[in-house]
Amino acid sequence: LSDRRKLLLHYVAIPDKLWNLLSCTRAVVGGFAALSFFLRDPSARPDDLQIFVPTMFADELEALLVKDEALQIKLISVRDHRTNPHTMPPRVRRITTYSTLSRRSISIHASASDSPLEPIARSTTSALINWVSPHAFVCAYPTLTIRRLSLGRTIGDSSPQLHVDFAHLIKLNFNISSDPFGWSEYANIVPPPSQPWHHACLRAYHLCPDQSRYFGDGGSFQTVFDLLRFNEQVMRRERQLPFGITVAWRLDCSTRTCTELCLFYDPLLPNYTFTTPITLVPSGTTLQTTYDFPMPLFNVPE
């Protein structure tokens, strides 16, 4: 809990107030701030705190931030997907930025869906697919991130944000590759592909770029801050993450197609779909589906 408090203390004088607002609006901290939290590396902490909020709570969170005088923040700018469509990150409809007394900034990323995690899952690199909520924190690729390895698109990509993110990661001594077989430790443990223009599948290690992933699967790290006071029923009822509306994703970095079933026959995501909001239900839950069939057409004799 002290580490969680220190994370926001870098930006505001009363971090508990900001955490309370994030809890009320089901928002999370993402970007390099979340990465610095997982790495326990203050040098990775950025000057701009990125907060991600569901579209249904975006207006409420922005209003609460301005209303709370104790936070002492000031509106700097608003970017909207309608007026700045080419500069907005994927699955973000609005970015509202505030200045703080610490001479840093807070950027509220309003998700394009009811999942605040969808924009995070569309990050330029696997090292940034992490989040910290008032109650929990999650790292999507812990086996890579803890060793400062990251899967991402090639540097030749035209996205300005990709160049900014890569430059910051390189300063943090990250090794970035668009293919996990660029690292010898993974290239050596998987048999060669059946076709020379394909790559073998690392689905068993949750590292195939084409496979679907979700927060809480076997390849991610997920935990809550206060295990003694953790109440799963209350968290589910209030739809607080990691419960509620989360996201499934696949990485947008591979230049070759998986030889297995990840891209075209994945059980969670349709082919060439990179993210979709999902809700995880506990085991033993019964789901009932109702199908609405069209009325049959009959040939009626004249």
Secondary structure, DSSP 8 states (H G I E B T S, - for coil): -HHHHHHHHTT-S-HHHHHHHHHHTT-EE-HHHHHHHHHT-GGG--SEEEEEE-GGGHHHHHHHHHH-GGG--EEEEEEETTT-TTTS-TTEEEEEEEE-TTS-EEEEEEESSS-TTHHHHT-SBGGG-EEE-SSEEEES-HHHHTTTEEEB--TT---HHHHHHHHHHHHTT-EEESSGGGSHHHHTTS---SSTTSB---GGGT--TTS-EETTSTTSEEEES-TTT--HHHHHHTT-TTSSEEEEE--S--SS-BSSSTTTS-SSS-TT--EEEEE---TT------------------
